[in-house]
Amino acid sequence: MDPTNKMLLTREGLEELKREHDALVNTKRPEAVKRLADARELGDLSENSEYAAAKQDLSFMDGRILELEEIIHNAKLITSHPKHQIDVGSKVTLHVAGKQEEFMLVGEWEADPKEKKISHESPLGKALIGKKVGEKVEVEAPAGKVMYKILGIE
């Protein structure tokens, strides 16, 4: 990760990452350390699968904690966005394939397609940035080109 590169996050996204960090540092990591200590007491470490699993879990957790700390430290909070054109933080209503869909344009660290949160770095996100109500964008998808019409921006 380039430390000069600010990570775009909405207020909600930043709070969610802070909650995850807090849970890891104050609850999950201490539990993992205890699990590792308990596994160490079981005897021969070379054949102790519980010890190996606990050590690996702790290692992954420590990696995620470091990643979250870097993201939080380098976060650029999106506090406002223009209502007349799409930008990070915009809630966008689109017409696609005969139906209406709502998406939230977010930074890449809080993107979650299941929650209709799309990254500004995704193909659709890139196509939408700077567009206005009434405009159409065409996005290349695995199944072919998809046409979106912008119905609203919040």
N, C-alpha and C positions, 0 to 999 in steps of 0.2 A: 504494500500500500504506500503510495506517495504521500508523505506527511504534509506536503504543501497543497495537496488536493483536498478541498473541503467536501465533506459528504453532506448532500442535501437531505434534510429531514424535516418533516412536519413536527409540530409540537407533540402531537399524539405519538408519532413514531419514536421521537427522542425519549419520551416518558416510558414507553414500552421497553426500549432497550435499557434504560436505567433500572426499571423494575427487574428485568431479566438479570442484569449485572448484580443487583442487590441480592436477589434470591440465590444466585450462584455463590457469591462471596460469603454471605451470612448464614445460609442454610445448607445448600447442596454440597459445597466444598467441605465444610466441617464434617458432614455425614460421610463423604467419600474418604476423608482422611481417617476417620474412625473405622470404616470398613476395611481400609488398607491395614491399619494397625491390628485389627481383629484377625485378618487373614494371615498376617505375618506370624501371629502366635500359634497358628495351626501346624507349624513345623516346617519340614523340608520345602524351601522356596522353589527349588528346581522342578518339583512335581506338583506345585500348589496352583491349580487353575484359578481358584478364587483370588489368590494374591495377584496373579498376572492380570486378571480381569479388572480388579480394583485399581491396580496401578495404571492400566490403560485408560480406565474411566477418568481417573484423576488427571491424567495427562491431557485428555481431550477437554476436560472442564477448564484446566488452566489455560489451554490454548484459546478457548472461547472467551474466558475472562479478559485475556490480553487483547483479543480482537475487539471486544466490546469497549474496553477502555480507550483504544485507539479511535474507534468510531465516535464515541462520545466526545473525546477531546478534539477531534477534527470536524465535528458537526457544524454545519451552517444551517441555522434554524430558518425555515420558511415561515415568516410571520404574516405576510400579506402577499397577494397576487392580484394582478389586474382582473377586473370582472369582464372586460370587453374582449380579452383574448386569453387563450389557454397557456398556463404556465404551471410549474410545480406547485402543488397545493390546490389546484383547481378541481372541482367536482364537475364532471362533464356528462351531459346527456347526449347520447348518440343514437342514431337510427341505423340499424344494421340488419340485413337479412329479414326485413319485414317486421322487426320488433325494436322496441326502445330499450336501451341498456344504459346504466349509469356506471361511470368509472371515476376513481379518484387518482389523479396523477401525483405520484410520490417519488421520493428519492429511491435509488436502487436498494438501499438497505432495509426499506420497509415494504417493498413490493410483495404482494401476496395475491396472485390471480384468483384464488378461491374467494377472497374477500373483495374482489373487483378493484384492487389497488395495483395500478400498473406503473412501472418505472418509466421515468422520462428518458431512459436509455433503451427501452424496448422499441421494436419497430413501430408499434402503434403510438407509443409515447412520443417518439421522435417526430412522427408524422403530424401529431396534434399540436406540438409546441408552436405558439405564435398564431394559431388559427383562430377564426372568429365564428360566431353563430351564423349558420347558413352555408358555410363552406363544406366542401366534401374532401375527404382524403382517401387515398387508395393504398392499401397495405398488402404486401406480399406475404401470404401465409402458406403453410405446408400444403393446403388443399387448393391453392391458387390465390388470385387477387381478391381482396375483400374491400368493398366500398362502404365508407362510414360517412354519414351526414351529421354535422354538429347541430344539435337542437337547442342546447342550453349550456351556460357556464355559470357556476356558482363559486 
